[in-house]
């Protein structure tokens, strides 16, 4: 059984940085692409970033482009989301997900097979 565990969330001030981790257990991370999504109360799940199996052409939502960086360390079976210059509108529960359905990456959450429980990120002024 594949399990994902996020960590690294917390409460910070605007302009601060956080690095989220997504540790995958139960299977080797190599065959999966990785995505990060976020959700706020009353809102749907929002795509944040994704990275392919071979780290080619990572994709970012316009709202985080230039501030967030997605990466992966297959040797550690872990994905990361480096978040810089955080803004109050980044406040959300961040979840990682992995999938194998498409060849590279996708923003479509239905194309991900496994999800973590999420980690809260709160950004205040």
C-alpha positions in Angstrom: 0.0 0.0 0.0 1.4 3.4 -1.0 1.3 6.0 1.7 2.2 9.7 1.5 3.1 11.8 4.5 3.4 15.6 4.3 5.4 17.7 6.7 6.8 21.2 7.0 3.7 23.2 7.3 3.3 25.9 9.9 2.3 29.5 10.7 4.5 32.2 9.3 4.4 35.8 8.4 4.1 37.3 4.9 7.4 37.2 3.1 8.7 34.1 5.0 9.6 30.8 3.5 8.6 27.2 4.2 9.6 23.9 2.7 7.1 21.1 2.5 8.1 17.5 2.3 6.1 14.5 0.9 7.6 11.2 2.0 6.3 8.2 0.0 6.3 4.7 1.5 5.2 1.3 0.2 6.7 1.8 -3.3 9.6 3.3 -5.1 8.9 6.9 -6.0 10.6 6.6 -9.5 7.5 5.6 -11.5 5.4 8.4 -10.2 4.9 12.0 -11.1 4.3 14.3 -8.1 1.7 17.0 -7.6 1.0 19.5 -4.9 -2.5 20.9 -4.4 -4.0 23.2 -1.8 -7.5 23.7 -0.4 -9.2 26.3 1.8 -12.5 25.9 3.6 -15.4 26.2 1.2 -13.1 26.1 -1.8 -12.3 23.4 -4.2 -8.9 21.8 -4.5 -6.4 24.0 -6.3 -3.5 22.9 -8.4 -0.1 24.3 -7.1 2.7 22.5 -8.9 3.8 19.2 -10.4 6.9 17.5 -11.5 7.5 14.5 -13.9 9.3 11.3 -13.2 12.4 12.7 -14.9 12.1 16.2 -13.4 11.4 17.6 -16.9 9.4 20.8 -17.3 7.8 21.3 -13.9 4.5 23.1 -14.0 3.2 25.8 -11.7 0.0 27.6 -11.1 0.3 31.3 -12.1 -0.3 32.4 -8.6 2.8 30.7 -7.3 5.1 30.9 -10.3 8.4 32.5 -9.4 7.9 32.0 -5.7 7.4 28.2 -5.3 9.8 25.4 -6.5 8.9 21.8 -6.7 11.5 19.1 -6.6 12.1 15.4 -5.9 14.7 13.2 -4.4 14.0 9.7 -5.6 16.8 8.2 -3.5 14.9 9.5 -0.4 11.5 8.7 -1.9 10.5 12.3 -1.1 9.1 15.2 -3.0 9.4 18.8 -1.9 7.7 22.2 -2.3 9.9 25.2 -1.5 7.7 28.2 -0.9 9.3 31.6 -0.8 7.8 35.1 -0.3 4.6 33.6 1.2 1.5 35.7 1.0 -1.7 35.5 3.1 -3.6 34.1 0.1 -1.3 31.1 0.2 -3.0 30.0 3.5 -4.4 26.6 2.9 -4.0 22.9 3.6 -1.4 21.6 1.2 -1.5 18.0 0.0 0.9 16.0 -2.2 -0.2 13.3 -4.6 1.5 10.9 -6.9 0.3 9.1 -10.0 1.2 7.0 -13.0 -1.7 7.6 -15.4 -0.1 10.2 -17.8 3.3 10.2 -19.4 4.6 13.4 -17.9 2.6 15.5 -15.5 -0.9 16.8 -15.1 -2.9 19.5 -13.2 -5.9 17.2 -13.1 -6.3 15.8 -9.6 -8.3 12.9 -10.9 -5.1 11.7 -12.6 -3.4 11.1 -9.3 -3.6 7.7 -7.6 -2.5 8.4 -4.0 -2.8 11.4 -1.7 -1.4 12.5 1.6 -3.5 13.8 4.5 -2.3 17.4 4.0 -0.4 19.9 6.1 -1.6 23.3 7.2 0.1 26.5 6.0 -1.0 29.7 7.6 0.5 33.1 6.4 -0.3 36.2 8.4 0.5 39.9 7.7 
